[in-house]
Amino acid sequence: MLKIDNKFRQIRKEKKITQAEIGKRAGWTQSRVADFENGRYSVENITLGNAIALANALGCTLDEVFTINEDESQE
């Protein structure tokens, strides 16, 4: 089974951008950004538009933010 992971928090911290700033850039609230980072907002259910908005807010490509891996625990 495939699993989508995100490096959103890691990239955000490396670029020294706050959750509030990402929220402002992406059109989200700071609490929604926090929910996404903490796994309360499923990556698998994110819309393409929101994924693009988040990547743009970070100044990254979708490939840099999201990776698809084999989830070996599901086998």
N, CA, C and O atoms as a GROMACS GRO file, in nm:
protein
  300
    1MET      N    1   0.084  -0.117   0.000
    1MET     CA    2   0.000   0.000   0.000
    1MET      C    3   0.090   0.125   0.000
    1MET      O    4   0.194   0.127   0.065
    2LEU      N    5   0.048   0.225  -0.072
    2LEU     CA    6   0.125   0.350  -0.077
    2LEU      C    7   0.084   0.443   0.036
    2LEU      O    8  -0.032   0.448   0.075
    3LYS      N    9   0.181   0.516   0.088
    3LYS     CA   10   0.156   0.611   0.195
    3LYS      C   11   0.215   0.745   0.153
    3LYS      O   12   0.327   0.751   0.103
    4ILE      N   13   0.140   0.852   0.174
    4ILE     CA   14   0.188   0.986   0.142
    4ILE      C   15   0.243   1.048   0.269
    4ILE      O   16   0.173   1.057   0.370
    5ASP      N   17   0.367   1.092   0.264
    5ASP     CA   18   0.430   1.162   0.376
    5ASP      C   19   0.454   1.306   0.334
    5ASP      O   20   0.462   1.337   0.216
    6ASN      N   21   0.463   1.392   0.434
    6ASN     CA   22   0.495   1.530   0.400
    6ASN      C   23   0.611   1.579   0.484
    6ASN      O   24   0.628   1.539   0.599
    7LYS      N   25   0.691   1.665   0.425
    7LYS     CA   26   0.806   1.725   0.491
    7LYS      C   27   0.777   1.871   0.522
    7LYS      O   28   0.867   1.954   0.534
    8PHE      N   29   0.649   1.901   0.534
    8PHE     CA   30   0.603   2.037   0.549
    8PHE      C   31   0.667   2.106   0.670
    8PHE      O   32   0.725   2.214   0.656
    9ARG      N   33   0.657   2.045   0.789
    9ARG     CA   34   0.711   2.106   0.910
    9ARG      C   35   0.862   2.125   0.899
    9ARG      O   36   0.915   2.230   0.934
   10GLN      N   37   0.930   2.023   0.850
   10GLN     CA   38   1.076   2.029   0.836
   10GLN      C   39   1.117   2.146   0.746
   10GLN      O   40   1.206   2.223   0.781
   11ILE      N   41   1.052   2.158   0.631
   11ILE     CA   42   1.085   2.266   0.538
   11ILE      C   43   1.052   2.402   0.598
   11ILE      O   44   1.129   2.497   0.587
   12ARG      N   45   0.936   2.410   0.663
   12ARG     CA   46   0.894   2.537   0.724
   12ARG      C   47   0.994   2.583   0.828
   12ARG      O   48   1.030   2.700   0.833
   13LYS      N   49   1.040   2.490   0.911
   13LYS     CA   50   1.137   2.526   1.015
   13LYS      C   51   1.273   2.562   0.956
   13LYS      O   52   1.339   2.656   1.002
   14GLU      N   53   1.315   2.488   0.853
   14GLU     CA   54   1.442   2.520   0.787
   14GLU      C   55   1.440   2.660   0.727
   14GLU      O   56   1.542   2.730   0.728
   15LYS      N   57   1.325   2.700   0.676
   15LYS     CA   58   1.313   2.833   0.614
   15LYS      C   59   1.276   2.941   0.716
   15LYS      O   60   1.264   3.059   0.682
   16LYS      N   61   1.259   2.898   0.843
   16LYS     CA   62   1.228   2.990   0.952
   16LYS      C   63   1.101   3.072   0.925
   16LYS      O   64   1.098   3.193   0.941
   17ILE      N   65   0.996   3.000   0.882
   17ILE     CA   66   0.866   3.060   0.855
   17ILE      C   67   0.770   3.011   0.963
   17ILE      O   68   0.767   2.892   0.994
   18THR      N   69   0.691   3.100   1.018
   18THR     CA   70   0.595   3.061   1.121
   18THR      C   71   0.472   2.995   1.060
   18THR      O   72   0.444   3.010   0.941
   19GLN      N   73   0.400   2.923   1.143
   19GLN     CA   74   0.274   2.864   1.098
   19GLN      C   75   0.176   2.973   1.056
   19GLN      O   76   0.103   2.957   0.958
   20ALA      N   77   0.176   3.082   1.129
   20ALA     CA   78   0.086   3.193   1.096
   20ALA      C   79   0.117   3.250   0.958
   20ALA      O   80   0.026   3.282   0.882
   21GLU      N   81   0.246   3.264   0.925
   21GLU     CA   82   0.284   3.317   0.794
   21GLU      C   83   0.245   3.220   0.683
   21GLU      O   84   0.197   3.262   0.578
   22ILE      N   85   0.266   3.092   0.705
   22ILE     CA   86   0.225   2.992   0.605
   22ILE      C   87   0.074   3.000   0.586
   22ILE      O   88   0.025   2.997   0.473
   23GLY      N   89   0.001   3.008   0.696
   23GLY     CA   90  -0.144   3.019   0.687
   23GLY      C   91  -0.187   3.139   0.606
   23GLY      O   92  -0.276   3.130   0.522
   24LYS      N   93  -0.124   3.252   0.632
   24LYS     CA   94  -0.157   3.374   0.558
   24LYS      C   95  -0.128   3.358   0.409
   24LYS      O   96  -0.210   3.396   0.325
   25ARG      N   97  -0.013   3.301   0.377
   25ARG     CA   98   0.025   3.282   0.236
   25ARG      C   99  -0.065   3.182   0.164
   25ARG      O  100  -0.095   3.198   0.046
   26ALA      N  101  -0.108   3.077   0.237
   26ALA     CA  102  -0.186   2.970   0.175
   26ALA      C  103  -0.337   2.991   0.187
   26ALA      O  104  -0.415   2.916   0.128
   27GLY      N  105  -0.378   3.092   0.261
   27GLY     CA  106  -0.520   3.115   0.280
   27GLY      C  107  -0.581   3.024   0.386
   27GLY      O  108  -0.701   2.997   0.383
   28TRP      N  109  -0.499   2.978   0.478
   28TRP     CA  110  -0.543   2.892   0.588
   28TRP      C  111  -0.524   2.967   0.718
   28TRP      O  112  -0.453   3.067   0.724
   29THR      N  113  -0.588   2.917   0.825
   29THR     CA  114  -0.562   2.970   0.958
   29THR      C  115  -0.437   2.904   1.014
   29THR      O  116  -0.395   2.798   0.966
   30GLN      N  117  -0.378   2.966   1.113
   30GLN     CA  118  -0.260   2.907   1.179
   30GLN      C  119  -0.296   2.772   1.241
   30GLN      O  120  -0.216   2.679   1.238
   31SER      N  121  -0.416   2.762   1.298
   31SER     CA  122  -0.455   2.636   1.362
   31SER      C  123  -0.471   2.524   1.259
   31SER      O  124  -0.445   2.407   1.290
   32ARG      N  125  -0.514   2.556   1.139
   32ARG     CA  126  -0.526   2.454   1.034
   32ARG      C  127  -0.387   2.407   0.990
   32ARG      O  128  -0.368   2.288   0.963
   33VAL      N  129  -0.292   2.499   0.984
   33VAL     CA  130  -0.154   2.461   0.952
   33VAL      C  131  -0.101   2.368   1.061
   33VAL      O  132  -0.040   2.266   1.030
   34ALA      N  133  -0.126   2.402   1.188
   34ALA     CA  134  -0.082   2.317   1.299
   34ALA      C  135  -0.147   2.180   1.292
   34ALA      O  136  -0.081   2.078   1.314
   35ASP      N  137  -0.276   2.176   1.261
   35ASP     CA  138  -0.346   2.048   1.247
   35ASP      C  139  -0.283   1.963   1.138
   35ASP      O  140  -0.265   1.842   1.155
   36PHE      N  141  -0.250   2.024   1.027
   36PHE     CA  142  -0.187   1.952   0.916
   36PHE      C  143  -0.050   1.898   0.959
   36PHE      O  144  -0.018   1.782   0.932
   37GLU      N  145   0.029   1.981   1.024
   37GLU     CA  146   0.162   1.938   1.068
   37GLU      C  147   0.156   1.827   1.171
   37GLU      O  148   0.243   1.740   1.174
   38ASN      N  149   0.054   1.828   1.255
   38ASN     CA  150   0.043   1.731   1.364
   38ASN      C  151  -0.036   1.606   1.326
   38ASN      O  152  -0.064   1.521   1.411
   39GLY      N  153  -0.072   1.594   1.199
   39GLY     CA  154  -0.139   1.474   1.152
   39GLY      C  155  -0.288   1.468   1.179
   39GLY      O  156  -0.350   1.364   1.159
   40ARG      N  157  -0.346   1.577   1.223
   40ARG     CA  158  -0.491   1.580   1.246
   40ARG      C  159  -0.568   1.610   1.117
   40ARG      O  160  -0.690   1.602   1.114
   41TYR      N  161  -0.496   1.644   1.012
   41TYR     CA  162  -0.555   1.671   0.881
   41TYR      C  163  -0.486   1.575   0.784
   41TYR      O  164  -0.369   1.594   0.751
   42SER      N  165  -0.557   1.475   0.741
   42SER     CA  166  -0.499   1.368   0.662
   42SER      C  167  -0.439   1.416   0.530
   42SER      O  168  -0.505   1.483   0.451
   43VAL      N  169  -0.314   1.382   0.509
   43VAL     CA  170  -0.246   1.418   0.385
   43VAL      C  171  -0.315   1.353   0.265
   43VAL      O  172  -0.324   1.414   0.158
   44GLU      N  173  -0.362   1.232   0.283
   44GLU     CA  174  -0.428   1.161   0.174
   44GLU      C  175  -0.556   1.230   0.127
   44GLU      O  176  -0.600   1.209   0.014
   45ASN      N  177  -0.614   1.312   0.213
   45ASN     CA  178  -0.740   1.378   0.180
   45ASN      C  179  -0.724   1.525   0.142
   45ASN      O  180  -0.823   1.594   0.121
   46ILE      N  181  -0.602   1.573   0.132
   46ILE     CA  182  -0.581   1.713   0.096
   46ILE      C  183  -0.612   1.732  -0.053
   46ILE      O  184  -0.578   1.647  -0.136
   47THR      N  185  -0.675   1.842  -0.084
   47THR     CA  186  -0.706   1.868  -0.225
   47THR      C  187  -0.579   1.913  -0.297
   47THR      O  188  -0.484   1.961  -0.235
   48LEU      N  189  -0.579   1.896  -0.426
   48LEU     CA  190  -0.465   1.939  -0.505
   48LEU      C  191  -0.443   2.090  -0.491
   48LEU      O  192  -0.330   2.136  -0.480
   49GLY      N  193  -0.552   2.165  -0.490
   49GLY     CA  194  -0.541   2.310  -0.475
   49GLY      C  195  -0.475   2.349  -0.344
   49GLY      O  196  -0.390   2.439  -0.341
   50ASN      N  197  -0.513   2.282  -0.234
   50ASN     CA  198  -0.452   2.311  -0.105
   50ASN      C  199  -0.306   2.267  -0.101
   50ASN      O  200  -0.222   2.336  -0.042
   51ALA      N  201  -0.276   2.154  -0.162
   51ALA     CA  202  -0.137   2.107  -0.167
   51ALA      C  203  -0.050   2.206  -0.243
   51ALA      O  204   0.062   2.236  -0.201
   52ILE      N  205  -0.101   2.258  -0.353
   52ILE     CA  206  -0.027   2.357  -0.432
   52ILE      C  207  -0.010   2.485  -0.352
   52ILE      O  208   0.097   2.546  -0.352
   53ALA      N  209  -0.116   2.527  -0.283
   53ALA     CA  210  -0.108   2.649  -0.201
   53ALA      C  211  -0.003   2.635  -0.092
   53ALA      O  212   0.072   2.729  -0.066
   54LEU      N  213   0.003   2.518  -0.028
   54LEU     CA  214   0.104   2.497   0.076
   54LEU      C  215   0.244   2.495   0.018
   54LEU      O  216   0.336   2.555   0.075
   55ALA      N  217   0.262   2.428  -0.093
   55ALA     CA  218   0.394   2.424  -0.157
   55ALA      C  219   0.437   2.565  -0.199
   55ALA      O  220   0.552   2.604  -0.179
   56ASN      N  221   0.346   2.640  -0.257
   56ASN     CA  222   0.377   2.777  -0.296
   56ASN      C  223   0.411   2.864  -0.176
   56ASN      O  224   0.502   2.946  -0.182
   57ALA      N  225   0.338   2.846  -0.066
   57ALA     CA  226   0.363   2.923   0.056
   57ALA      C  227   0.503   2.896   0.109
   57ALA      O  228   0.565   2.983   0.171
   58LEU      N  229   0.552   2.776   0.085
   58LEU     CA  230   0.688   2.739   0.128
   58LEU      C  231   0.793   2.773   0.023
   58LEU      O  232   0.913   2.767   0.051
   59GLY      N  233   0.748   2.808  -0.096
   59GLY     CA  234   0.843   2.833  -0.205
   59GLY      C  235   0.907   2.705  -0.255
   59GLY      O  236   1.024   2.703  -0.294
   60CYS      N  237   0.829   2.596  -0.255
   60CYS     CA  238   0.878   2.464  -0.295
   60CYS      C  239   0.787   2.403  -0.401
   60CYS      O  240   0.679   2.454  -0.429
   61THR      N  241   0.833   2.293  -0.457
   61THR     CA  242   0.749   2.216  -0.548
   61THR      C  243   0.671   2.112  -0.466
   61THR      O  244   0.704   2.086  -0.351
   62LEU      N  245   0.569   2.056  -0.528
   62LEU     CA  246   0.494   1.948  -0.462
   62LEU      C  247   0.586   1.831  -0.428
   62LEU      O  248   0.573   1.770  -0.322
   63ASP      N  249   0.676   1.798  -0.519
   63ASP     CA  250   0.769   1.687  -0.496
   63ASP      C  251   0.858   1.710  -0.374
   63ASP      O  252   0.894   1.615  -0.305
   64GLU      N  253   0.893   1.834  -0.349
   64GLU     CA  254   0.977   1.864  -0.233
   64GLU      C  255   0.900   1.850  -0.102
   64GLU      O  256   0.958   1.814   0.001
   65VAL      N  257   0.771   1.877  -0.104
   65VAL     CA  258   0.690   1.874   0.017
   65VAL      C  259   0.631   1.735   0.044
   65VAL      O  260   0.627   1.690   0.158
   66PHE      N  261   0.587   1.668  -0.060
   66PHE     CA  262   0.519   1.540  -0.045
   66PHE      C  263   0.600   1.427  -0.110
   66PHE      O  264   0.654   1.444  -0.218
   67THR      N  265   0.605   1.314  -0.042
   67THR     CA  266   0.669   1.195  -0.098
   67THR      C  267   0.574   1.078  -0.084
   67THR      O  268   0.495   1.071   0.010
   68ILE      N  269   0.582   0.987  -0.177
   68ILE     CA  270   0.499   0.867  -0.174
   68ILE      C  271   0.589   0.748  -0.147
   68ILE      O  272   0.688   0.726  -0.218
   69ASN      N  273   0.555   0.673  -0.043
   69ASN     CA  274   0.637   0.559  -0.001
   69ASN      C  275   0.551   0.434   0.010
   69ASN      O  276   0.429   0.442   0.024
   70GLU      N  277   0.616   0.320   0.003
   70GLU     CA  278   0.548   0.194   0.031
   70GLU      C  279   0.529   0.185   0.182
   70GLU      O  280   0.625   0.200   0.257
   71ASP      N  281   0.408   0.162   0.226
   71ASP     CA  282   0.379   0.147   0.368
   71ASP      C  283   0.384  -0.002   0.399
   71ASP      O  284   0.287  -0.074   0.380
   72GLU      N  285   0.499  -0.047   0.447
   72GLU     CA  286   0.521  -0.189   0.469
   72GLU      C  287   0.440  -0.243   0.587
   72GLU      O  288   0.416  -0.363   0.595
   73SER      N  289   0.398  -0.156   0.678
   73SER     CA  290   0.322  -0.203   0.794
   73SER      C  291   0.182  -0.249   0.758
   73SER      O  292   0.119  -0.319   0.836
   74GLN      N  293   0.134  -0.213   0.641
   74GLN     CA  294  -0.001  -0.249   0.597
   74GLN      C  295  -0.008  -0.386   0.531
   74GLN      O  296  -0.117  -0.435   0.500
   75GLU      N  297   0.106  -0.448   0.508
   75GLU     CA  298   0.106  -0.575   0.436
   75GLU      C  299   0.080  -0.691   0.526
   75GLU      O  300   0.076  -0.806   0.481
   0.00000   0.00000   0.00000
